[in-house]
Amino acid sequence: MIPFNQPTITELEERYLVDALHHSRLAGDGAYTMRVYRQMEELFGIRNVLLTTSGTTALEMAALLIDLAPGDEVIVPSFTFSSTVNAFLLRGAKPVFCDIRPDTLNMDESLIEGLISPRTRAIYCVDYAGVPCEMDEIGRIARDHGLFVIEDAAQAMGSTYKGRYAGTLSEFGCFSFHETKNYVMGEGGAIVLDQEKYMERAEIIREKGTNRRQMLDGLTDKYTWHDIGSSFLPSDLLAALLCAQLERYDEIMAKRRAVWDAYHQRLRPLEEAGKLRRAMVPEHVVHNGHMYNIVLPSEAVRSRLVAELKARGTLAFICYVPLHSAPMGRRLGWRAEDCPITEDYGGRALRLPLYADMTLEQVEQVVDQLTEIL
Ligand SMILES: Cc1ncc(COP(=O)(O)O)c(C=O)c1O
């Protein structure tokens, strides 16, 4: 059986978890959380960052920080996870779905300006498969039209765009450390703020709307209710897991990229024979080996492939079912034909098994199965 995903857990994760249990806090913001912040600064130069309970809640915090309100519009790709849209739908803001580029399957930046209205407040863009969007152009559009940009970098920790790290490419970057991501804490995430000025409010929003953080820092002797907020900080036990994973940052990155490269090399003959299209990464992007996705000639071929791979013990995964034509998207008034490229590629894209401890023999096995079936 080749699973679709499998976290890489070693004695280090075990040791830190047990240590946190006995020597740190069970609640949030303990010693391991602080260590994770230092690691992120060392690895990516990130300074203003807060761990959250998930990638989803990091995205929700961004919506709160920019005060999205009913009637506001947010431009967002439909080819993403429900969390990207739910984050601002919860504030009453409306999604305006933007179609994707056929190469990276990221939001097509050339369509964004055509979707801007007087009510547009923000762009939530998504670094699909760990490949950052065209952030220079998205940033230019946002500046010209006075919009916020939130980068959903849930899958993209460690990738770079023109030498800059994913998650730092706009005002707000959101990571996920869900067990399916490259670096995991079970359930968890982080919000990265490009400006110090957002930090104080972000800490309050994350602590149920209170200034508890200021009290813990000795800046006040009691804490009280200051703002809207929720319970967004994760247990230090989970931060201990993440701390171990980030200590193994280079090892995990190298292993995932080796699996990705092996797929890419071995799938070339199938691409040349017109059986599938391999993953596409622009030259100015260095990806983090998060996902290997192929595009098949038709949805029918994809369905057959998923079933036949499963029968052979290999679990391939349909990554995103487009949101605009999903039941909720349709309820919001969207129709399949509103994002034709998303609809087309969304029906044909397939994610192959990829995890750090996957062996090259297993990659061979998946490629052999693909060759046989296709
Ligand atoms: C693009 C994207 N955004 C957000 C999320 C949500 O992250 P989490 O599962 O940590 O809430 C995911 C999760 O898988 C994702 O792929």
The ligand as an SDF file (V2000), in Angstrom:
LIG
                    3D

 16 16  0  0  0  0  0  0  0  0999 V2000
   -4.5690   26.3330    0.2680 C   0  0  0  0  0  0  0  0  0  0  0  0
   -5.0140   25.9380    1.6360 C   0  0  0  0  0  0  0  0  0  0  0  0
   -5.4540   26.8910    2.4800 N   0  0  0  0  0  0  0  0  0  0  0  0
   -5.8400   26.5950    3.7270 C   0  0  0  0  0  0  0  0  0  0  0  0
   -5.8060   25.3090    4.2120 C   0  0  0  0  0  0  0  0  0  0  0  0
   -6.2740   25.0180    5.6000 C   0  0  0  0  0  0  0  0  0  0  0  0
   -5.2400   24.6770    6.4530 O   0  0  0  0  0  0  0  0  0  0  0  0
   -5.5700   23.8900    7.8240 P   0  0  0  0  0  0  0  0  0  0  0  0
   -5.9330   22.5090    7.4620 O   0  0  0  0  0  0  0  0  0  0  0  0
   -4.2970   23.9970    8.6040 O   0  0  0  0  0  0  0  0  0  0  0  0
   -6.6760   24.6330    8.4910 O   0  0  0  0  0  0  0  0  0  0  0  0
   -5.3690   24.2950    3.3650 C   0  0  0  0  0  0  0  0  0  0  0  0
   -5.3680   22.9320    3.8960 C   0  0  0  0  0  0  0  0  0  0  0  0
   -5.2050   21.9490    3.6630 O   0  0  0  0  0  0  0  0  0  0  0  0
   -4.9550   24.6140    2.0590 C   0  0  0  0  0  0  0  0  0  0  0  0
   -4.5230   23.6630    1.2050 O   0  0  0  0  0  0  0  0  0  0  0  0
  1  2  1  0
  2  3  1  0
  2 15  2  0
  3  4  2  0
  4  5  1  0
  5  6  1  0
  5 12  2  0
  6  7  1  0
  7  8  1  0
  8  9  2  0
  8 10  1  0
  8 11  1  0
 12 13  1  0
 12 15  1  0
 13 14  2  0
 15 16  1  0
M  END
$$$$
